[in-house]
Amino acid sequence: MKNISWSYGFLIFIHALIALVVFAVPFLSKIYALVIPILGFYLVYKTKNRNNEVLLIAAYMVGVEVFLRMTDGNFNNEYVKFNVIFFMLVGIIYSNFSTNAFIYWFFLILLIPGILITSTSTDYYNVDVKKALFFNLSGPVCLAISAIYMFQRKILFADLQKVVVAMGLPIFTTTVYLFLYNPSVKQVLTGTQSNFETSGGFGPNQVSTVLGLGIFIFFTQLILFSKSKKLMILNGIILIMVSYRGIVTFSRGGVITAVVMIACLLSLMFYFSNARGRGKFSLVFIVTTLMGIGIWTYTSLETGGLINKRYANKDAAGRLKKDRLGGREEIMDTELKLFMDNPILGIGAGMGKELRKELFSLDAASHNEITRMLSEHGLFGILGLLILLITPFVLYLNNWQHLYFFSFYLFWLLTINHAAMRTAAPAFVYALSLLSVKVKIPEKAEN
């Protein structure tokens, strides 16, 4: 990563330009989707992954996924996940992996019974097995392979930030595209429900998720890596833009997750700071609070107060909604019932949607990865979830310098509870929490 020397400002400009070009000529989105892995593989091949270049490429793919989807650049829904898996495997070939990562190989083995159940259920249900398995297992497999590569892999905090920025650059592209696609929010608001128009014509839940990740990324750039007034202004403007577009999707999950991630980061910064550092932290906290109030106030004015009602779970008329999670409670209830009826082996990977339609007349895919694992994998799903929940904390006991650990972990946990693993983001960000991070302290200059 040391040879990545393009200036930050230039990269920001290029990614704003990409949004403009794709908006003008939509077909170029597919070219963009092809060029990224090709150039990425060339970089990794040339460097032999000496500085974990696969992390940069995979992070970029994660950040660009939603943009490619909303501009029809993806060749299929799992395109980015397959690319992330590919680059992680290339990284394993070049740089090996920790033998202690066997726990995630075991996690993959736990998925096999669910696959076998699905394969034997095709005689009773009209299911496209290949499609069902890819849709529901590409996320867990992406997580496991990413985790195997990153498990206790040593990296400097400054290099980790380069990986984080690689995710953030295409998220900025997504933000600029949203302004081009929908310059006036007022004209498309009809209520307090999630809005496809303000989300680039794509799923508000997934757009909110990736923009929430972008909020955290550019917040870290602002408070930790803005070494000049120009960079502070640039990162501040980007943060405001990403935050505003994230809020006006009217999908709450990604924005709330971003707030939790930032709160975790600020808490760790305060806890590990000395007296002088805590003095500076107070200023950071005040500026962050004022910026948040300002963004929210402007958004409230732009939406005519509808955003306030949305977060208060009210409709446009101000009446309290009975359903707090947009219909997700009903899906979760059916998954828990299916688990109770099939507690050992589960109903089979990808069979949840089919059985919900047949038994409960509910034609909807799962939004919650936890209840999906329970219903479709049974006891094996419980064991798999325990591995995912506990392992990062075991590593963190000897990894105190990983400043982003709790933020990354909670991004994964909160995201899989409202958006399952539709995108590669929760899988990859979870794996980032397993890295062994060291903060390099500059040596004192000699007299």
VEXSE-60211 format. One record per residue (C-alpha): x negated, y, z negated. Coordinates in pm, 1 decimal. Each point is the difference from the previous one (the first is absolute). Layout:
REM residues N
- x/y/z
- X/Y/Z;
...
***
This chain:
REM residues 447
- x/y/z
- 0.0/0.0/0.0;
- -297.7/228.1/-38.0;
- -15.3/58.3/374.9;
- 352.0/145.8/14.6;
- -91.5/365.0/35.0;
- 286.5/174.1/185.2;
- 119.0/305.2/-189.8;
- 322.1/-30.4/-195.5;
- 152.9/310.1/161.3;
- -70.9/-131.3/349.9;
- 164.8/-334.1/-83.1;
- 307.7/182.4/-130.4;
- 20.3/200.9/323.2;
- -34.8/-312.9/216.1;
- 281.1/-175.8/-186.9;
- 230.9/298.7/32.7;
- -77.3/-5.1/373.1;
- 83.8/-372.2/20.8;
- 348.3/75.7/-135.0;
- 51.5/272.4/260.0;
- -122.4/-216.1/290.1;
- 212.5/-302.6/-96.7;
- 304.4/225.0/-48.7;
- -51.7/138.0/352.1;
- -84.1/-336.9/160.6;
- 156.1/-279.5/-214.0;
- -155.7/-282.7/205.4;
- -342.6/98.4/-131.7;
- 100.9/-142.6/-336.4;
- -51.8/-352.4/137.4;
- -340.8/99.6/135.5;
- -81.4/138.5/-345.4;
- 108.0/-328.6/-158.3;
- -234.6/-192.4/231.6;
- -299.2/231.4/-29.7;
- -17.7/-4.8/-382.2;
- -78.5/-372.7/-48.0;
- -222.5/-11.9/309.8;
- -219.9/288.1/-114.7;
- 21.1/-130.0/-355.7;
- -128.9/-342.7/98.5;
- -280.7/158.9/200.8;
- -105.1/202.6/-307.8;
- 5.9/-306.4/-225.3;
- -186.3/-212.3/255.1;
- -263.8/267.9/48.3;
- -60.6/53.5/-372.7;
- 50.5/-364.8/-103.4;
- 223.7/142.6/-273.7;
- -305.2/111.8/-197.6;
- 197.1/275.0/-176.8;
- 345.1/-160.2/-11.5;
- 113.1/160.6/325.5;
- 291.3/-244.9/12.8;
- 151.3/187.9/-292.8;
- -0.4/324.1/198.2;
- 162.5/-160.9/304.1;
- 260.0/-192.3/-200.6;
- 81.6/311.2/-206.6;
- 50.0/200.7/318.7;
- 232.1/-268.7/137.7;
- 201.5/9.0/-322.6;
- 34.4/377.1/19.8;
- 103.2/2.1/366.0;
- 257.5/-282.5/-19.7;
- 312.5/209.0/-58.9;
- -105.3/253.1/264.6;
- -37.0/-278.6/256.4;
- 337.5/-142.7/-94.2;
- 189.0/328.6/25.2;
- -160.9/73.7/339.4;
- 49.1/-355.6/135.9;
- -375.3/-60.8/7.0;
- 11.4/-327.2/-192.7;
- 2.3/-314.2/213.3;
- 197.1/-178.5/-273.2;
- 98.8/66.8/-360.4;
- -294.6/-194.7/-140.8;
- -262.1/150.3/233.4;
- -181.6/200.6/-266.9;
- 14.9/-277.6/-259.2;
- -158.1/-242.2/245.9;
- -269.4/255.7/77.1;
- -73.5/52.4/-369.2;
- -23.0/-377.1/-50.8;
- -231.3/-26.5/302.2;
- -239.0/269.8/-122.0;
- -4.1/-141.3/-352.5;
- -92.4/-341.8/140.6;
- -272.0/160.7/214.4;
- -127.5/167.9/-316.4;
- -4.3/-335.0/-178.5;
- -199.8/-154.8/286.7;
- -258.1/280.7/-3.8;
- -15.3/70.4/-374.7;
- 134.7/-314.4/-169.4;
- 228.1/19.8/-304.8;
- -9.6/-60.4/-372.9;
- 43.9/-360.0/-112.0;
- 222.5/135.8/-277.1;
- 252.5/98.7/266.4;
- 122.4/-362.3/3.8;
- 304.6/119.2/-196.5;
- 133.8/166.8/316.0;
- -66.4/-312.3/206.5;
- 216.9/-175.3/-258.1;
- 264.6/270.0/49.5;
- 7.4/-88.2/370.5;
- 40.8/-370.1/-84.2;
- 302.2/87.1/-215.9;
- 175.4/132.6/311.3;
- -15.7/-337.2/178.4;
- 299.0/-171.1/-173.4;
- 225.9/287.8/106.3;
- -121.1/-38.5/359.7;
- 76.0/-373.3/-6.3;
- 349.6/59.8/-140.4;
- 75.0/244.3/281.2;
- -132.9/-240.8/262.4;
- 239.4/-272.6/-117.6;
- 299.0/235.9/-26.4;
- 26.3/71.8/372.2;
- 231.8/-299.3/42.6;
- 261.0/170.4/-218.1;
- -43.6/367.6/82.2;
- -49.5/180.0/329.5;
- -332.3/158.8/-96.2;
- -292.6/113.7/213.1;
- -265.3/-157.2/-224.7;
- -296.2/178.6/158.6;
- 164.2/341.9/-29.1;
- 122.8/-61.4/-355.8;
- -342.0/-114.7/-122.0;
- -193.1/281.0/167.8;
- 240.0/264.1/-129.7;
- -7.0/-119.7/-360.6;
- -351.1/-143.0/-39.5;
- -216.3/239.3/202.9;
- -2.5/240.0/-296.8;
- -106.4/-253.6/-266.8;
- -260.5/-152.1/234.5;
- -135.2/347.3/82.7;
- -25.4/71.4/-373.1;
- -177.2/-328.0/-77.2;
- -259.5/28.1/280.0;
- -66.3/366.0/-86.4;
- -35.3/-92.9/-367.3;
- -246.0/-279.7/80.7;
- -223.6/240.7/190.1;
- 18.1/279.8/-258.4;
- -14.0/-212.4/-314.9;
- -280.5/151.7/-215.2;
- -166.6/144.6/311.0;
- -231.4/280.5/-112.7;
- 61.5/345.1/141.8;
- -87.2/355.7/-97.6;
- 289.4/227.1/-93.4;
- -101.8/243.1/276.4;
- 21.2/-283.4/255.7;
- 336.4/-107.4/-138.9;
- 121.9/354.8/62.5;
- -106.1/-34.1/364.8;
- 223.0/-306.1/22.3;
- 283.3/194.6/-161.7;
- -47.4/291.3/242.6;
- -0.4/-246.7/291.7;
- 353.5/-92.4/-112.0;
- 94.9/363.5/-43.6;
- -101.6/134.5/342.8;
- 269.4/-186.7/199.9;
- 252.1/79.7/-275.1;
- -72.5/366.5/74.2;
- 65.1/-83.2/367.1;
- 337.1/-144.1/-104.9;
- 78.4/319.7/-191.4;
- -79.8/226.3/295.1;
- 210.5/-222.6/227.1;
- 294.7/32.7/-239.5;
- -18.4/379.8/22.1;
- 1.2/-25.9/380.5;
- 282.9/-255.0/5.6;
- 217.9/187.2/-247.2;
- -111.0/362.0/-52.0;
- 325.0/105.6/-171.9;
- 114.8/-218.0/-287.6;
- 318.1/203.5/-60.6;
- 148.1/-87.8/338.6;
- 0.4/-377.7/-53.4;
- 114.1/-30.4/-362.6;
- 347.2/-146.7/-44.0;
- -19.7/-139.2/-353.2;
- -230.0/-137.6/-266.0;
- -69.6/-335.9/161.6;
- -341.8/-92.0/142.5;
- -44.5/192.2/323.5;
- -133.9/-156.0/321.4;
- -26.0/333.3/183.0;
- -238.1/149.0/-255.7;
- -192.4/-330.1/7.0;
- -90.1/12.0/368.9;
- 287.2/-229.5/98.1;
- -153.8/-283.8/-201.3;
- 84.0/-162.8/-335.0;
- -5.5/270.0/-272.6;
- -105.5/-253.4/-262.5;
- -320.8/-92.8/183.2;
- -74.8/358.7/102.6;
- 45.7/112.9/-360.6;
- -231.0/-278.4/-115.9;
- -289.8/95.0/226.4;
- 47.6/374.3/-60.0;
- -1.8/-68.3/-374.9;
- -335.8/-170.4/46.5;
- -110.1/303.9/199.9;
- 101.9/233.2/-282.9;
- -231.0/-187.0/-235.1;
- -286.2/-10.5/253.0;
- 0.7/371.9/72.3;
- 49.2/80.8/-368.1;
- -324.3/-185.3/-75.1;
- -168.5/185.5/284.5;
- 118.6/329.3/-145.3;
- -106.3/-47.8/-362.1;
- -303.9/-227.2/36.1;
- -157.4/63.0/339.6;
- 65.9/363.6/92.2;
- -346.7/143.9/-41.7;
- 79.2/336.5/159.2;
- 288.6/247.4/10.2;
- 63.8/-86.4/365.2;
- 38.8/-368.7/-83.9;
- 225.1/84.6/-294.7;
- 227.2/206.7/224.5;
- 1.3/-267.2/272.7;
- 78.8/-285.9/-237.6;
- 256.7/211.8/-184.9;
- 186.2/75.6/325.7;
- -8.2/-367.0/105.7;
- 124.7/-110.0/-342.1;
- 292.4/243.1/20.5;
- 88.2/-116.2/352.7;
- -9.2/-371.7/-87.0;
- 193.3/53.5/-324.1;
- 273.9/201.2/170.8;
- 51.1/-252.7/278.8;
- -3.6/-284.1/-251.7;
- 273.6/160.4/-209.4;
- 227.9/86.2/293.1;
- 16.6/-362.9/114.1;
- 251.5/-19.7/-289.4;
- -151.6/-337.7/-84.7;
- -111.4/23.1/-360.5;
- -225.3/-303.1/-38.3;
- -315.1/132.9/165.1;
- 14.4/341.1/-166.3;
- 58.7/-140.2/-348.7;
- -286.7/-245.7/55.2;
- -229.4/288.6/98.8;
- 88.2/188.8/-319.0;
- -76.6/-309.2/-209.6;
- -333.7/-51.5/180.1;
- -102.7/362.2/-59.3;
- 107.3/-19.0/-364.9;
- -217.4/-311.9/-47.7;
- -299.4/168.2/160.5;
- 34.5/315.4/-211.4;
- 40.4/-207.5/-316.2;
- -320.6/-194.0/70.4;
- -186.4/319.2/84.4;
- 108.7/153.7/-330.3;
- -83.5/-312.9/-200.3;
- -353.8/-34.7/138.2;
- -83.2/372.5/0.5;
- -215.5/171.0/-260.3;
- 102.5/325.1/-171.1;
- -119.5/214.6/290.4;
- 167.8/-226.6/253.5;
- 329.3/14.0/-187.1;
- -12.1/376.9/21.7;
- -22.2/-24.4/378.7;
- 268.7/-268.8/-4.0;
- 244.5/244.8/-157.7;
- -42.3/227.9/301.7;
- 49.8/-292.9/239.2;
- 315.1/-103.5/-185.2;
- 144.1/354.0/10.5;
- -75.2/41.4/372.2;
- 148.0/-345.0/75.1;
- 317.1/81.3/-194.7;
- 44.7/339.7/167.9;
- -59.0/-152.0/344.1;
- 255.5/-273.1/-69.1;
- 259.9/253.7/-118.5;
- -65.8/214.9/305.8;
- 37.4/-289.3/246.8;
- 318.9/-119.7/-166.6;
- 154.2/348.9/-13.0;
- -69.5/60.8/369.2;
- 140.0/-342.4/92.3;
- 310.6/63.1/-207.5;
- 60.0/329.1/181.2;
- -58.6/-160.5/340.8;
- 246.9/-282.2/-74.0;
- 261.7/222.9/-160.0;
- -39.9/-179.3/-332.8;
- 76.0/-343.5/149.0;
- -340.3/-134.7/-102.5;
- 82.4/76.9/-365.4;
- 319.3/-202.7/31.1;
- -186.4/-283.5/170.5;
- -242.4/-40.3/-289.4;
- 287.1/35.3/-248.2;
- 170.1/-289.0/188.0;
- 294.2/212.8/110.8;
- 174.3/34.1/334.4;
- 31.4/326.6/192.8;
- 308.7/94.9/-200.8;
- -188.5/-43.9/-326.0;
- 171.9/-325.4/-105.4;
- -215.1/-258.8/-176.4;
- -58.8/-310.5/211.5;
- 73.2/-341.4/-148.3;
- -291.3/-158.4/184.4;
- -337.5/135.1/-112.1;
- -222.8/-202.5/234.1;
- 170.7/35.4/336.8;
- 153.5/-350.0/6.8;
- -316.2/-175.5/-119.0;
- 160.4/-114.3/-326.7;
- 241.4/-228.1/185.8;
- -282.1/-158.5/200.2;
- -206.6/-50.8/-316.8;
- 298.1/-160.8/-176.2;
- 46.7/-251.3/282.5;
- -371.6/-83.7/-6.5;
- 8.5/-65.2/-372.9;
- 305.5/-225.5/46.6;
- -180.2/-191.2/274.9;
- -299.5/-39.8/-231.1;
- 217.8/-136.3/-280.9;
- 144.0/-255.5/241.8;
- -345.0/-96.1/137.0;
- -249.4/68.9/-282.6;
- -276.5/-245.3/97.0;
- -60.9/20.4/375.2;
- 219.2/296.6/85.9;
- 211.1/25.3/314.8;
- -295.0/29.0/239.0;
- -206.0/287.6/134.3;
- 212.2/232.7/211.8;
- 328.2/-177.7/-77.8;
- 135.0/268.9/-232.3;
- 164.5/212.4/268.1;
- 166.6/-302.0/163.8;
- 140.0/-137.7/-326.6;
- 118.7/342.8/-115.3;
- 195.7/32.6/321.8;
- 152.6/-347.0/-36.2;
- 67.8/-15.6/-375.7;
- 59.2/364.1/-91.1;
- 97.5/157.0/336.0;
- -290.9/243.5/-41.0;
- -207.3/49.2/314.1;
- -309.2/180.4/-131.3;
- -370.6/-68.9/-39.9;
- -162.1/20.8/-342.3;
- -145.9/330.2/-119.1;
- -152.2/-148.4/-314.6;
- -303.0/-227.2/32.7;
- 25.6/-124.6/-358.2;
- 356.2/-134.6/21.8;
- -74.4/-126.7/352.7;
- -295.3/-203.7/-129.6;
- 221.4/-144.0/-273.1;
- 287.9/-101.7/227.0;
- -206.0/-126.7/294.3;
- -294.3/-160.6/-185.9;
- 145.8/-91.3/-339.1;
- -253.7/-105.4/-265.8;
- -282.8/38.3/252.5;
- 111.6/359.3/53.4;
- -19.5/67.1/-374.2;
- -355.4/-136.6/-13.8;
- -95.6/211.0/301.5;
- 142.3/315.6/-155.7;
- -185.4/-66.5/-326.6;
- -327.1/-23.2/195.4;
- 69.0/331.3/171.8;
- 109.0/175.8/-318.9;
- -274.7/-118.5/-236.2;
- -318.6/-38.7/207.7;
- -67.7/372.2/64.3;
- 11.6/76.2/-373.1;
- -245.8/-279.2/-76.6;
- -243.7/159.8/245.4;
- 64.0/350.2/-131.7;
- -138.1/-100.3/-342.9;
- -347.3/27.4/158.3;
- 88.1/262.7/258.8;
- 68.6/317.5/-197.7;
- -148.1/229.0/264.3;
- 278.3/-86.5/245.0;
- 182.0/331.5/-39.4;
- 276.7/-97.0/242.0;
- 71.5/-344.0/-148.3;
- 333.9/74.7/-170.1;
- 114.3/221.3/288.0;
- -65.9/-273.2/257.6;
- 150.2/-273.7/-215.1;
- 317.8/196.9/-69.8;
- 35.0/98.1/366.2;
- 15.1/-370.7/84.2;
- 234.7/-88.0/-285.9;
- 245.1/285.4/55.8;
- -3.5/-32.0/379.7;
- 79.8/-372.1/7.2;
- 299.4/73.3/-223.4;
- 168.6/237.8/246.1;
- -157.8/-73.9/340.7;
- -120.8/-361.1/-40.1;
- -307.5/-55.4/220.9;
- 138.0/131.7/329.2;
- -328.2/183.1/60.7;
- -363.3/-91.0/-66.3;
- -46.0/289.4/-244.9;
- 94.5/-171.8/-329.4;
- -208.3/-309.3/86.1;
- -312.2/194.6/90.7;
- 26.1/254.4/-282.2;
- 47.2/-283.0/-251.4;
- -325.2/-155.9/122.2;
- -178.6/335.1/-43.2;
- 67.5/-27.3/-373.4;
- -225.1/-310.7/-7.0;
- -312.8/181.5/119.7;
- -288.6/41.6/-242.7;
- -42.8/378.3/6.6;
- -302.0/191.5/-125.4;
- -29.3/375.0/-30.8;
- -345.6/99.8/118.5;
- -145.7/264.8/-230.8;
- -249.2/227.0/182.0;
- -351.5/-17.3/-139.1;
- -146.3/316.1/-153.3;
- -227.6/188.7/235.9;
- -366.5/-7.1/-91.7;
- -165.6/326.8/-106.2;
***
